[in-house]
Amino acid sequence: MPTRNQIEALIALVERGAFVEALERCYADDASMQENSEPPRVGLPALIAHERGLLAAFEKVQARCVRPVLADGDQVVIHWVFEFATGDGRTIHLEELARQRWQGDRIAEERFFYDPVQLRP
């Protein structure tokens, strides 16, 4: 079960743009991530590789946590707002809910819920 300090440390890393560092510090080696109903990515190396690929596709990525953060036992839900700046000057706005299952002090499972229409140009 995560402490409030562990959850806040994760949020701080993501909000300052340290996305890969957040994965390395806060996710289990065998963690999984899932986008809506897509098949999950499994294992920290796969999560990091995906994150690096996503970051390379954009000029800038910013994230902001919308409070309150909901936590009950090993379950945490965070409302995120992302802004992705493209090389051609466009900005993609994405709001999502991230449902996490923590195992001790690490995230074991995370599933993102968002409307994919937000990703259309």
Secondary structure, DSSP 8 states (H G I E B T S, - for coil): ---HHHHHHHHHHHHTT-HHHHHHHHEEEEEEEEETTS--EESHHHHHHHHHHHHHTSSEEEEEEEEEEEEETTEEEEEEEEEEE-TTS-EEEEEEEEEEEEETTEEEEEEEE--GGGG--
